Amino acid sequence: MIEIKNLLFQPLTFHLAGGGRGLHLNPRERRTLGEGDISPEIDAAAKRGFVSLTPVTPTASVPETPREELVETETESTGANGGKRRKRR
């Protein structure tokens, strides 16, 4: 598997190898493709610096432990109006 990342701030569209399929990448978007899907057009874009191609090894996902959320108590600075100043009239 290969990860392709659009390095530009504009969308890109490529033809995939082996069939009439295409690939549309939004700005800075990442997608994972099979190695057989990489076309000469994608290779040329990588050489020009439009996209980056990095090999991806399948890894077992490690579940993240939930973080404790801090509960903000009302203090002098926050007060009843959330620390906002009153408008002068």
PDB file of N, CA, C and O in Angstrom, chain B, residues numbered from 101:
ATOM      1  N   MET B 101       0.840  -1.175   0.000  1.00  0.00           N
ATOM      2  CA  MET B 101       0.000   0.000   0.000  1.00  0.00           C
ATOM      3  C   MET B 101       0.890   1.245   0.000  1.00  0.00           C
ATOM      4  O   MET B 101       1.948   1.278   0.628  1.00  0.00           O
ATOM      5  N   ILE B 102       0.432   2.251  -0.714  1.00  0.00           N
ATOM      6  CA  ILE B 102       1.165   3.505  -0.826  1.00  0.00           C
ATOM      7  C   ILE B 102       0.225   4.647  -0.479  1.00  0.00           C
ATOM      8  O   ILE B 102      -0.915   4.695  -0.942  1.00  0.00           O
ATOM      9  N   GLU B 103       0.725   5.573   0.350  1.00  0.00           N
ATOM     10  CA  GLU B 103      -0.062   6.750   0.694  1.00  0.00           C
ATOM     11  C   GLU B 103       0.345   7.884  -0.238  1.00  0.00           C
ATOM     12  O   GLU B 103       1.530   8.175  -0.400  1.00  0.00           O
ATOM     13  N   ILE B 104      -0.649   8.518  -0.845  1.00  0.00           N
ATOM     14  CA  ILE B 104      -0.408   9.654  -1.718  1.00  0.00           C
ATOM     15  C   ILE B 104      -0.979  10.884  -1.030  1.00  0.00           C
ATOM     16  O   ILE B 104      -2.112  10.865  -0.549  1.00  0.00           O
ATOM     17  N   LYS B 105      -0.188  11.960  -0.985  1.00  0.00           N
ATOM     18  CA  LYS B 105      -0.624  13.197  -0.338  1.00  0.00           C
ATOM     19  C   LYS B 105      -0.473  14.347  -1.320  1.00  0.00           C
ATOM     20  O   LYS B 105       0.586  14.532  -1.919  1.00  0.00           O
ATOM     21  N   ASN B 106      -1.538  15.115  -1.477  1.00  0.00           N
ATOM     22  CA  ASN B 106      -1.519  16.307  -2.309  1.00  0.00           C
ATOM     23  C   ASN B 106      -0.770  17.391  -1.544  1.00  0.00           C
ATOM     24  O   ASN B 106      -1.199  17.790  -0.461  1.00  0.00           O
ATOM     25  N   LEU B 107       0.338  17.869  -2.087  1.00  0.00           N
ATOM     26  CA  LEU B 107       1.145  18.881  -1.418  1.00  0.00           C
ATOM     27  C   LEU B 107       0.745  20.302  -1.793  1.00  0.00           C
ATOM     28  O   LEU B 107       1.281  21.266  -1.245  1.00  0.00           O
ATOM     29  N   LEU B 108      -0.188  20.434  -2.717  1.00  0.00           N
ATOM     30  CA  LEU B 108      -0.600  21.753  -3.184  1.00  0.00           C
ATOM     31  C   LEU B 108      -1.847  22.230  -2.447  1.00  0.00           C
ATOM     32  O   LEU B 108      -2.532  21.457  -1.777  1.00  0.00           O
ATOM     33  N   PHE B 109      -2.120  23.518  -2.590  1.00  0.00           N
ATOM     34  CA  PHE B 109      -3.327  24.102  -2.015  1.00  0.00           C
ATOM     35  C   PHE B 109      -4.426  24.199  -3.060  1.00  0.00           C
ATOM     36  O   PHE B 109      -5.255  25.107  -3.016  1.00  0.00           O
ATOM     37  N   GLN B 110      -4.430  23.259  -3.999  1.00  0.00           N
ATOM     38  CA  GLN B 110      -5.478  23.180  -5.012  1.00  0.00           C
ATOM     39  C   GLN B 110      -5.758  21.707  -5.297  1.00  0.00           C
ATOM     40  O   GLN B 110      -4.876  20.867  -5.119  1.00  0.00           O
ATOM     41  N   PRO B 111      -6.962  21.388  -5.732  1.00  0.00           N
ATOM     42  CA  PRO B 111      -7.289  19.978  -5.984  1.00  0.00           C
ATOM     43  C   PRO B 111      -6.542  19.430  -7.199  1.00  0.00           C
ATOM     44  O   PRO B 111      -6.218  20.172  -8.126  1.00  0.00           O
ATOM     45  N   LEU B 112      -6.276  18.135  -7.183  1.00  0.00           N
ATOM     46  CA  LEU B 112      -5.608  17.449  -8.292  1.00  0.00           C
ATOM     47  C   LEU B 112      -6.418  16.217  -8.680  1.00  0.00           C
ATOM     48  O   LEU B 112      -7.054  15.590  -7.833  1.00  0.00           O
ATOM     49  N   THR B 113      -6.389  15.876  -9.971  1.00  0.00           N
ATOM     50  CA  THR B 113      -7.062  14.684 -10.473  1.00  0.00           C
ATOM     51  C   THR B 113      -6.070  13.885 -11.308  1.00  0.00           C
ATOM     52  O   THR B 113      -5.359  14.448 -12.140  1.00  0.00           O
ATOM     53  N   PHE B 114      -6.020  12.564 -11.084  1.00  0.00           N
ATOM     54  CA  PHE B 114      -5.102  11.682 -11.799  1.00  0.00           C
ATOM     55  C   PHE B 114      -5.858  10.477 -12.330  1.00  0.00           C
ATOM     56  O   PHE B 114      -6.894  10.085 -11.793  1.00  0.00           O
ATOM     57  N   HIS B 115      -5.311   9.890 -13.408  1.00  0.00           N
ATOM     58  CA  HIS B 115      -5.785   8.597 -13.890  1.00  0.00           C
ATOM     59  C   HIS B 115      -5.021   7.526 -13.127  1.00  0.00           C
ATOM     60  O   HIS B 115      -3.824   7.664 -12.877  1.00  0.00           O
ATOM     61  N   LEU B 116      -5.716   6.462 -12.762  1.00  0.00           N
ATOM     62  CA  LEU B 116      -5.065   5.340 -12.099  1.00  0.00           C
ATOM     63  C   LEU B 116      -4.669   4.296 -13.136  1.00  0.00           C
ATOM     64  O   LEU B 116      -5.288   4.202 -14.195  1.00  0.00           O
ATOM     65  N   ALA B 117      -3.638   3.515 -12.831  1.00  0.00           N
ATOM     66  CA  ALA B 117      -3.172   2.476 -13.745  1.00  0.00           C
ATOM     67  C   ALA B 117      -4.165   1.323 -13.761  1.00  0.00           C
ATOM     68  O   ALA B 117      -4.816   1.028 -12.759  1.00  0.00           O
ATOM     69  N   GLY B 118      -4.267   0.676 -14.919  1.00  0.00           N
ATOM     70  CA  GLY B 118      -5.078  -0.529 -15.029  1.00  0.00           C
ATOM     71  C   GLY B 118      -6.569  -0.298 -15.007  1.00  0.00           C
ATOM     72  O   GLY B 118      -7.269  -0.859 -14.163  1.00  0.00           O
ATOM     73  N   GLY B 119      -7.062   0.501 -15.897  1.00  0.00           N
ATOM     74  CA  GLY B 119      -8.514   0.691 -15.956  1.00  0.00           C
ATOM     75  C   GLY B 119      -8.869   2.155 -16.136  1.00  0.00           C
ATOM     76  O   GLY B 119      -8.004   3.030 -16.119  1.00  0.00           O
ATOM     77  N   GLY B 120     -10.145   2.400 -16.308  1.00  0.00           N
ATOM     78  CA  GLY B 120     -10.604   3.757 -16.542  1.00  0.00           C
ATOM     79  C   GLY B 120     -10.954   4.500 -15.268  1.00  0.00           C
ATOM     80  O   GLY B 120     -11.807   5.387 -15.279  1.00  0.00           O
ATOM     81  N   ARG B 121     -10.306   4.149 -14.175  1.00  0.00           N
ATOM     82  CA  ARG B 121     -10.606   4.808 -12.904  1.00  0.00           C
ATOM     83  C   ARG B 121      -9.749   6.048 -12.722  1.00  0.00           C
ATOM     84  O   ARG B 121      -8.681   6.176 -13.321  1.00  0.00           O
ATOM     85  N   GLY B 122     -10.230   6.954 -11.890  1.00  0.00           N
ATOM     86  CA  GLY B 122      -9.499   8.174 -11.607  1.00  0.00           C
ATOM     87  C   GLY B 122      -9.398   8.411 -10.109  1.00  0.00           C
ATOM     88  O   GLY B 122     -10.067   7.756  -9.311  1.00  0.00           O
ATOM     89  N   LEU B 123      -8.552   9.357  -9.750  1.00  0.00           N
ATOM     90  CA  LEU B 123      -8.344   9.712  -8.350  1.00  0.00           C
ATOM     91  C   LEU B 123      -8.418  11.221  -8.230  1.00  0.00           C
ATOM     92  O   LEU B 123      -7.698  11.937  -8.927  1.00  0.00           O
ATOM     93  N   HIS B 124      -9.285  11.713  -7.349  1.00  0.00           N
ATOM     94  CA  HIS B 124      -9.401  13.144  -7.091  1.00  0.00           C
ATOM     95  C   HIS B 124      -8.900  13.411  -5.679  1.00  0.00           C
ATOM     96  O   HIS B 124      -9.374  12.803  -4.719  1.00  0.00           O
ATOM     97  N   LEU B 125      -7.938  14.325  -5.559  1.00  0.00           N
ATOM     98  CA  LEU B 125      -7.398  14.697  -4.252  1.00  0.00           C
ATOM     99  C   LEU B 125      -7.717  16.162  -3.983  1.00  0.00           C
ATOM    100  O   LEU B 125      -7.369  17.034  -4.779  1.00  0.00           O
ATOM    101  N   ASN B 126      -8.371  16.429  -2.873  1.00  0.00           N
ATOM    102  CA  ASN B 126      -8.603  17.803  -2.440  1.00  0.00           C
ATOM    103  C   ASN B 126      -7.292  18.392  -1.934  1.00  0.00           C
ATOM    104  O   ASN B 126      -6.330  17.648  -1.745  1.00  0.00           O
ATOM    105  N   PRO B 127      -7.221  19.695  -1.711  1.00  0.00           N
ATOM    106  CA  PRO B 127      -5.980  20.290  -1.207  1.00  0.00           C
ATOM    107  C   PRO B 127      -5.522  19.629   0.090  1.00  0.00           C
ATOM    108  O   PRO B 127      -6.302  19.494   1.033  1.00  0.00           O
ATOM    109  N   ARG B 128      -4.255  19.220   0.133  1.00  0.00           N
ATOM    110  CA  ARG B 128      -3.598  18.610   1.290  1.00  0.00           C
ATOM    111  C   ARG B 128      -4.224  17.289   1.735  1.00  0.00           C
ATOM    112  O   ARG B 128      -3.999  16.856   2.864  1.00  0.00           O
ATOM    113  N   GLU B 129      -5.002  16.645   0.870  1.00  0.00           N
ATOM    114  CA  GLU B 129      -5.678  15.394   1.227  1.00  0.00           C
ATOM    115  C   GLU B 129      -4.732  14.208   1.079  1.00  0.00           C
ATOM    116  O   GLU B 129      -3.826  14.228   0.246  1.00  0.00           O
ATOM    117  N   ARG B 130      -4.946  13.175   1.892  1.00  0.00           N
ATOM    118  CA  ARG B 130      -4.174  11.927   1.835  1.00  0.00           C
ATOM    119  C   ARG B 130      -5.104  10.779   1.489  1.00  0.00           C
ATOM    120  O   ARG B 130      -6.242  10.726   1.954  1.00  0.00           O
ATOM    121  N   ARG B 131      -4.606   9.855   0.664  1.00  0.00           N
ATOM    122  CA  ARG B 131      -5.348   8.632   0.319  1.00  0.00           C
ATOM    123  C   ARG B 131      -4.359   7.480   0.279  1.00  0.00           C
ATOM    124  O   ARG B 131      -3.161   7.685   0.083  1.00  0.00           O
ATOM    125  N   THR B 132      -4.859   6.281   0.465  1.00  0.00           N
ATOM    126  CA  THR B 132      -4.034   5.083   0.382  1.00  0.00           C
ATOM    127  C   THR B 132      -4.435   4.302  -0.858  1.00  0.00           C
ATOM    128  O   THR B 132      -5.617   4.045  -1.089  1.00  0.00           O
ATOM    129  N   LEU B 133      -3.427   3.921  -1.665  1.00  0.00           N
ATOM    130  CA  LEU B 133      -3.649   3.187  -2.910  1.00  0.00           C
ATOM    131  C   LEU B 133      -2.825   1.911  -2.904  1.00  0.00           C
ATOM    132  O   LEU B 133      -1.837   1.796  -2.180  1.00  0.00           O
ATOM    133  N   GLY B 134      -3.247   0.957  -3.722  1.00  0.00           N
ATOM    134  CA  GLY B 134      -2.445  -0.233  -3.947  1.00  0.00           C
ATOM    135  C   GLY B 134      -1.280   0.106  -4.868  1.00  0.00           C
ATOM    136  O   GLY B 134      -1.352   1.068  -5.633  1.00  0.00           O
ATOM    137  N   GLU B 135      -0.218  -0.671  -4.797  1.00  0.00           N
ATOM    138  CA  GLU B 135       0.960  -0.375  -5.617  1.00  0.00           C
ATOM    139  C   GLU B 135       0.675  -0.507  -7.101  1.00  0.00           C
ATOM    140  O   GLU B 135       1.333   0.145  -7.912  1.00  0.00           O
ATOM    141  N   GLY B 136      -0.291  -1.336  -7.475  1.00  0.00           N
ATOM    142  CA  GLY B 136      -0.645  -1.502  -8.879  1.00  0.00           C
ATOM    143  C   GLY B 136      -1.460  -0.348  -9.437  1.00  0.00           C
ATOM    144  O   GLY B 136      -1.645  -0.259 -10.651  1.00  0.00           O
ATOM    145  N   ASP B 137      -1.952   0.537  -8.580  1.00  0.00           N
ATOM    146  CA  ASP B 137      -2.757   1.675  -9.026  1.00  0.00           C
ATOM    147  C   ASP B 137      -1.932   2.902  -9.390  1.00  0.00           C
ATOM    148  O   ASP B 137      -2.469   3.856  -9.953  1.00  0.00           O
ATOM    149  N   ILE B 138      -0.640   2.898  -9.082  1.00  0.00           N
ATOM    150  CA  ILE B 138       0.204   4.067  -9.352  1.00  0.00           C
ATOM    151  C   ILE B 138       0.502   4.125 -10.844  1.00  0.00           C
ATOM    152  O   ILE B 138       1.122   3.216 -11.398  1.00  0.00           O
ATOM    153  N   SER B 139       0.059   5.196 -11.488  1.00  0.00           N
ATOM    154  CA  SER B 139       0.241   5.370 -12.933  1.00  0.00           C
ATOM    155  C   SER B 139       1.483   6.223 -13.199  1.00  0.00           C
ATOM    156  O   SER B 139       2.006   6.858 -12.283  1.00  0.00           O
ATOM    157  N   PRO B 140       1.957   6.242 -14.449  1.00  0.00           N
ATOM    158  CA  PRO B 140       3.078   7.120 -14.799  1.00  0.00           C
ATOM    159  C   PRO B 140       2.753   8.597 -14.550  1.00  0.00           C
ATOM    160  O   PRO B 140       3.647   9.392 -14.260  1.00  0.00           O
ATOM    161  N   GLU B 141       1.477   8.958 -14.665  1.00  0.00           N
ATOM    162  CA  GLU B 141       1.061  10.338 -14.405  1.00  0.00           C
ATOM    163  C   GLU B 141       1.290  10.710 -12.931  1.00  0.00           C
ATOM    164  O   GLU B 141       1.718  11.824 -12.630  1.00  0.00           O
ATOM    165  N   ILE B 142       1.006   9.778 -12.022  1.00  0.00           N
ATOM    166  CA  ILE B 142       1.219  10.025 -10.593  1.00  0.00           C
ATOM    167  C   ILE B 142       2.714  10.072 -10.290  1.00  0.00           C
ATOM    168  O   ILE B 142       3.156  10.892  -9.486  1.00  0.00           O
ATOM    169  N   ASP B 143       3.501   9.191 -10.931  1.00  0.00           N
ATOM    170  CA  ASP B 143       4.959   9.222 -10.757  1.00  0.00           C
ATOM    171  C   ASP B 143       5.544  10.555 -11.212  1.00  0.00           C
ATOM    172  O   ASP B 143       6.426  11.106 -10.553  1.00  0.00           O
ATOM    173  N   ALA B 144       5.053  11.074 -12.340  1.00  0.00           N
ATOM    174  CA  ALA B 144       5.542  12.359 -12.847  1.00  0.00           C
ATOM    175  C   ALA B 144       5.179  13.492 -11.886  1.00  0.00           C
ATOM    176  O   ALA B 144       5.977  14.405 -11.675  1.00  0.00           O
ATOM    177  N   ALA B 145       3.981  13.435 -11.305  1.00  0.00           N
ATOM    178  CA  ALA B 145       3.565  14.464 -10.346  1.00  0.00           C
ATOM    179  C   ALA B 145       4.425  14.408  -9.086  1.00  0.00           C
ATOM    180  O   ALA B 145       4.715  15.443  -8.486  1.00  0.00           O
ATOM    181  N   ALA B 146       4.832  13.207  -8.683  1.00  0.00           N
ATOM    182  CA  ALA B 146       5.691  13.071  -7.510  1.00  0.00           C
ATOM    183  C   ALA B 146       7.079  13.639  -7.788  1.00  0.00           C
ATOM    184  O   ALA B 146       7.678  14.263  -6.913  1.00  0.00           O
ATOM    185  N   LYS B 147       7.597  13.429  -9.001  1.00  0.00           N
ATOM    186  CA  LYS B 147       8.909  13.969  -9.357  1.00  0.00           C
ATOM    187  C   LYS B 147       8.893  15.491  -9.408  1.00  0.00           C
ATOM    188  O   LYS B 147       9.905  16.133  -9.125  1.00  0.00           O
ATOM    189  N   ARG B 148       7.752  16.072  -9.766  1.00  0.00           N
ATOM    190  CA  ARG B 148       7.622  17.534  -9.829  1.00  0.00           C
ATOM    191  C   ARG B 148       7.296  18.160  -8.477  1.00  0.00           C
ATOM    192  O   ARG B 148       7.295  19.384  -8.346  1.00  0.00           O
ATOM    193  N   GLY B 149       7.020  17.334  -7.475  1.00  0.00           N
ATOM    194  CA  GLY B 149       6.750  17.854  -6.134  1.00  0.00           C
ATOM    195  C   GLY B 149       5.305  18.216  -5.875  1.00  0.00           C
ATOM    196  O   GLY B 149       5.006  18.922  -4.912  1.00  0.00           O
ATOM    197  N   PHE B 150       4.395  17.738  -6.728  1.00  0.00           N
ATOM    198  CA  PHE B 150       2.975  18.027  -6.524  1.00  0.00           C
ATOM    199  C   PHE B 150       2.364  17.107  -5.472  1.00  0.00           C
ATOM    200  O   PHE B 150       1.481  17.519  -4.720  1.00  0.00           O
ATOM    201  N   VAL B 151       2.836  15.862  -5.419  1.00  0.00           N
ATOM    202  CA  VAL B 151       2.337  14.875  -4.461  1.00  0.00           C
ATOM    203  C   VAL B 151       3.521  14.167  -3.820  1.00  0.00           C
ATOM    204  O   VAL B 151       4.625  14.158  -4.365  1.00  0.00           O
ATOM    205  N   SER B 152       3.278  13.577  -2.662  1.00  0.00           N
ATOM    206  CA  SER B 152       4.300  12.729  -2.047  1.00  0.00           C
ATOM    207  C   SER B 152       3.767  11.307  -1.986  1.00  0.00           C
ATOM    208  O   SER B 152       2.598  11.081  -1.674  1.00  0.00           O
ATOM    209  N   LEU B 153       4.635  10.357  -2.287  1.00  0.00           N
ATOM    210  CA  LEU B 153       4.292   8.936  -2.250  1.00  0.00           C
ATOM    211  C   LEU B 153       5.119   8.287  -1.154  1.00  0.00           C
ATOM    212  O   LEU B 153       6.348   8.311  -1.205  1.00  0.00           O
ATOM    213  N   THR B 154       4.451   7.706  -0.161  1.00  0.00           N
ATOM    214  CA  THR B 154       5.156   7.041   0.927  1.00  0.00           C
ATOM    215  C   THR B 154       4.572   5.651   1.125  1.00  0.00           C
ATOM    216  O   THR B 154       3.351   5.491   1.146  1.00  0.00           O
ATOM    217  N   PRO B 155       5.433   4.636   1.271  1.00  0.00           N
ATOM    218  CA  PRO B 155       4.931   3.286   1.519  1.00  0.00           C
ATOM    219  C   PRO B 155       4.296   3.203   2.907  1.00  0.00           C
ATOM    220  O   PRO B 155       4.797   3.779   3.872  1.00  0.00           O
ATOM    221  N   VAL B 156       3.192   2.480   2.981  1.00  0.00           N
ATOM    222  CA  VAL B 156       2.470   2.321   4.242  1.00  0.00           C
ATOM    223  C   VAL B 156       2.482   0.853   4.609  1.00  0.00           C
ATOM    224  O   VAL B 156       2.124  -0.001   3.798  1.00  0.00           O
ATOM    225  N   THR B 157       2.892   0.564   5.822  1.00  0.00           N
ATOM    226  CA  THR B 157       2.829  -0.810   6.307  1.00  0.00           C
ATOM    227  C   THR B 157       1.597  -0.937   7.192  1.00  0.00           C
ATOM    228  O   THR B 157       1.366  -0.092   8.056  1.00  0.00           O
ATOM    229  N   PRO B 158       0.816  -1.971   6.987  1.00  0.00           N
ATOM    230  CA  PRO B 158      -0.372  -2.131   7.830  1.00  0.00           C
ATOM    231  C   PRO B 158       0.030  -2.383   9.275  1.00  0.00           C
ATOM    232  O   PRO B 158       0.824  -3.280   9.560  1.00  0.00           O
ATOM    233  N   THR B 159      -0.515  -1.598  10.172  1.00  0.00           N
ATOM    234  CA  THR B 159      -0.216  -1.747  11.589  1.00  0.00           C
ATOM    235  C   THR B 159      -1.511  -1.970  12.353  1.00  0.00           C
ATOM    236  O   THR B 159      -2.586  -1.548  11.926  1.00  0.00           O
ATOM    237  N   ALA B 160      -1.388  -2.626  13.466  1.00  0.00           N
ATOM    238  CA  ALA B 160      -2.557  -2.827  14.322  1.00  0.00           C
ATOM    239  C   ALA B 160      -2.828  -1.527  15.057  1.00  0.00           C
ATOM    240  O   ALA B 160      -1.930  -0.955  15.674  1.00  0.00           O
ATOM    241  N   SER B 161      -4.054  -1.067  14.990  1.00  0.00           N
ATOM    242  CA  SER B 161      -4.374   0.199  15.638  1.00  0.00           C
ATOM    243  C   SER B 161      -4.442  -0.001  17.147  1.00  0.00           C
ATOM    244  O   SER B 161      -5.058  -0.944  17.644  1.00  0.00           O
ATOM    245  N   VAL B 162      -3.796   0.907  17.854  1.00  0.00           N
ATOM    246  CA  VAL B 162      -3.787   0.868  19.308  1.00  0.00           C
ATOM    247  C   VAL B 162      -4.859   1.830  19.790  1.00  0.00           C
ATOM    248  O   VAL B 162      -4.806   3.017  19.468  1.00  0.00           O
ATOM    249  N   PRO B 163      -5.829   1.346  20.554  1.00  0.00           N
ATOM    250  CA  PRO B 163      -6.877   2.256  21.014  1.00  0.00           C
ATOM    251  C   PRO B 163      -6.311   3.285  21.984  1.00  0.00           C
ATOM    252  O   PRO B 163      -5.546   2.954  22.889  1.00  0.00           O
ATOM    253  N   GLU B 164      -6.699   4.530  21.777  1.00  0.00           N
ATOM    254  CA  GLU B 164      -6.230   5.596  22.650  1.00  0.00           C
ATOM    255  C   GLU B 164      -7.053   5.604  23.924  1.00  0.00           C
ATOM    256  O   GLU B 164      -8.257   5.351  23.912  1.00  0.00           O
ATOM    257  N   THR B 165      -6.372   5.902  25.023  1.00  0.00           N
ATOM    258  CA  THR B 165      -7.101   6.015  26.280  1.00  0.00           C
ATOM    259  C   THR B 165      -7.741   7.393  26.338  1.00  0.00           C
ATOM    260  O   THR B 165      -7.107   8.377  25.958  1.00  0.00           O
ATOM    261  N   PRO B 166      -8.973   7.486  26.802  1.00  0.00           N
ATOM    262  CA  PRO B 166      -9.630   8.791  26.850  1.00  0.00           C
ATOM    263  C   PRO B 166      -8.938   9.709  27.846  1.00  0.00           C
ATOM    264  O   PRO B 166      -8.561   9.295  28.943  1.00  0.00           O
ATOM    265  N   ARG B 167      -8.780  10.961  27.442  1.00  0.00           N
ATOM    266  CA  ARG B 167      -8.161  11.944  28.321  1.00  0.00           C
ATOM    267  C   ARG B 167      -9.204  12.510  29.270  1.00  0.00           C
ATOM    268  O   ARG B 167     -10.387  12.607  28.945  1.00  0.00           O
ATOM    269  N   GLU B 168      -8.734  12.876  30.438  1.00  0.00           N
ATOM    270  CA  GLU B 168      -9.638  13.499  31.396  1.00  0.00           C
ATOM    271  C   GLU B 168      -9.842  14.950  30.994  1.00  0.00           C
ATOM    272  O   GLU B 168      -8.886  15.663  30.688  1.00  0.00           O
ATOM    273  N   GLU B 169     -11.086  15.375  30.997  1.00  0.00           N
ATOM    274  CA  GLU B 169     -11.390  16.752  30.641  1.00  0.00           C
ATOM    275  C   GLU B 169     -11.457  17.593  31.898  1.00  0.00           C
ATOM    276  O   GLU B 169     -12.034  17.191  32.908  1.00  0.00           O
ATOM    277  N   LEU B 170     -10.854  18.769  31.817  1.00  0.00           N
ATOM    278  CA  LEU B 170     -10.895  19.688  32.941  1.00  0.00           C
ATOM    279  C   LEU B 170     -12.222  20.421  32.938  1.00  0.00           C
ATOM    280  O   LEU B 170     -12.695  20.873  31.896  1.00  0.00           O
ATOM    281  N   VAL B 171     -12.808  20.533  34.101  1.00  0.00           N
ATOM    282  CA  VAL B 171     -14.057  21.265  34.239  1.00  0.00           C
ATOM    283  C   VAL B 171     -13.717  22.613  34.841  1.00  0.00           C
ATOM    284  O   VAL B 171     -13.178  22.697  35.945  1.00  0.00           O
ATOM    285  N   GLU B 172     -14.039  23.678  34.100  1.00  0.00           N
ATOM    286  CA  GLU B 172     -13.714  25.022  34.564  1.00  0.00           C
ATOM    287  C   GLU B 172     -14.774  25.487  35.549  1.00  0.00           C
ATOM    288  O   GLU B 172     -15.970  25.479  35.258  1.00  0.00           O
ATOM    289  N   THR B 173     -14.308  25.886  36.706  1.00  0.00           N
ATOM    290  CA  THR B 173     -15.239  26.416  37.698  1.00  0.00           C
ATOM    291  C   THR B 173     -15.295  27.924  37.548  1.00  0.00           C
ATOM    292  O   THR B 173     -14.357  28.544  37.047  1.00  0.00           O
ATOM    293  N   GLU B 174     -16.388  28.506  37.981  1.00  0.00           N
ATOM    294  CA  GLU B 174     -16.567  29.953  37.851  1.00  0.00           C
ATOM    295  C   GLU B 174     -15.643  30.659  38.827  1.00  0.00           C
ATOM    296  O   GLU B 174     -15.687  30.415  40.033  1.00  0.00           O
ATOM    297  N   THR B 175     -14.800  31.542  38.288  1.00  0.00           N
ATOM    298  CA  THR B 175     -13.871  32.305  39.118  1.00  0.00           C
ATOM    299  C   THR B 175     -14.131  33.781  38.920  1.00  0.00           C
ATOM    300  O   THR B 175     -15.047  34.186  38.205  1.00  0.00           O
ATOM    301  N   GLU B 176     -13.301  34.572  39.570  1.00  0.00           N
ATOM    302  CA  GLU B 176     -13.456  36.020  39.470  1.00  0.00           C
ATOM    303  C   GLU B 176     -13.258  36.505  38.039  1.00  0.00           C
ATOM    304  O   GLU B 176     -13.958  37.408  37.580  1.00  0.00           O
ATOM    305  N   SER B 177     -12.288  35.895  37.328  1.00  0.00           N
ATOM    306  CA  SER B 177     -11.991  36.357  35.967  1.00  0.00           C
ATOM    307  C   SER B 177     -13.072  35.949  34.971  1.00  0.00           C
ATOM    308  O   SER B 177     -13.332  36.670  34.007  1.00  0.00           O
ATOM    309  N   THR B 178     -13.700  34.801  35.198  1.00  0.00           N
ATOM    310  CA  THR B 178     -14.740  34.397  34.258  1.00  0.00           C
ATOM    311  C   THR B 178     -16.078  34.982  34.645  1.00  0.00           C
ATOM    312  O   THR B 178     -16.786  35.506  33.784  1.00  0.00           O
ATOM    313  N   GLY B 179     -16.446  34.912  35.901  1.00  0.00           N
ATOM    314  CA  GLY B 179     -17.683  35.517  36.379  1.00  0.00           C
ATOM    315  C   GLY B 179     -18.908  34.995  35.667  1.00  0.00           C
ATOM    316  O   GLY B 179     -18.856  33.984  34.966  1.00  0.00           O
ATOM    317  N   ALA B 180     -19.995  35.684  35.852  1.00  0.00           N
ATOM    318  CA  ALA B 180     -21.258  35.258  35.260  1.00  0.00           C
ATOM    319  C   ALA B 180     -21.309  35.531  33.769  1.00  0.00           C
ATOM    320  O   ALA B 180     -22.018  34.833  33.044  1.00  0.00           O
ATOM    321  N   ASN B 181     -20.562  36.544  33.285  1.00  0.00           N
ATOM    322  CA  ASN B 181     -20.619  36.900  31.871  1.00  0.00           C
ATOM    323  C   ASN B 181     -19.466  36.303  31.070  1.00  0.00           C
ATOM    324  O   ASN B 181     -19.230  36.715  29.934  1.00  0.00           O
ATOM    325  N   GLY B 182     -18.746  35.342  31.639  1.00  0.00           N
ATOM    326  CA  GLY B 182     -17.698  34.651  30.897  1.00  0.00           C
ATOM    327  C   GLY B 182     -16.439  35.471  30.696  1.00  0.00           C
ATOM    328  O   GLY B 182     -15.682  35.203  29.763  1.00  0.00           O
ATOM    329  N   GLY B 183     -16.189  36.466  31.544  1.00  0.00           N
ATOM    330  CA  GLY B 183     -14.979  37.268  31.442  1.00  0.00           C
ATOM    331  C   GLY B 183     -15.042  38.343  30.382  1.00  0.00           C
ATOM    332  O   GLY B 183     -14.013  38.937  30.059  1.00  0.00           O
ATOM    333  N   LYS B 184     -16.207  38.617  29.829  1.00  0.00           N
ATOM    334  CA  LYS B 184     -16.341  39.637  28.792  1.00  0.00           C
ATOM    335  C   LYS B 184     -16.631  40.987  29.433  1.00  0.00           C
ATOM    336  O   LYS B 184     -17.313  41.073  30.454  1.00  0.00           O
ATOM    337  N   ARG B 185     -16.110  42.018  28.827  1.00  0.00           N
ATOM    338  CA  ARG B 185     -16.371  43.368  29.319  1.00  0.00           C
ATOM    339  C   ARG B 185     -17.757  43.824  28.914  1.00  0.00           C
ATOM    340  O   ARG B 185     -18.304  43.403  27.895  1.00  0.00           O
ATOM    341  N   ARG B 186     -18.297  44.679  29.723  1.00  0.00           N
ATOM    342  CA  ARG B 186     -19.592  45.261  29.394  1.00  0.00           C
ATOM    343  C   ARG B 186     -19.384  46.405  28.430  1.00  0.00           C
ATOM    344  O   ARG B 186     -18.370  47.101  28.491  1.00  0.00           O
ATOM    345  N   LYS B 187     -20.328  46.600  27.552  1.00  0.00           N
ATOM    346  CA  LYS B 187     -20.270  47.675  26.581  1.00  0.00           C
ATOM    347  C   LYS B 187     -20.587  49.001  27.252  1.00  0.00           C
ATOM    348  O   LYS B 187     -21.534  49.101  28.032  1.00  0.00           O
ATOM    349  N   ARG B 188     -19.785  50.024  26.945  1.00  0.00           N
ATOM    350  CA  ARG B 188     -20.080  51.360  27.467  1.00  0.00           C
ATOM    351  C   ARG B 188     -21.119  52.016  26.595  1.00  0.00           C
ATOM    352  O   ARG B 188     -21.127  51.849  25.375  1.00  0.00           O
ATOM    353  N   ARG B 189     -21.989  52.758  27.227  1.00  0.00           N
ATOM    354  CA  ARG B 189     -23.026  53.454  26.465  1.00  0.00           C
ATOM    355  C   ARG B 189     -22.891  54.928  26.598  1.00  0.00           C
ATOM    356  O   ARG B 189     -23.681  55.675  26.021  1.00  0.00           O
TER     357      ARG B 189
END
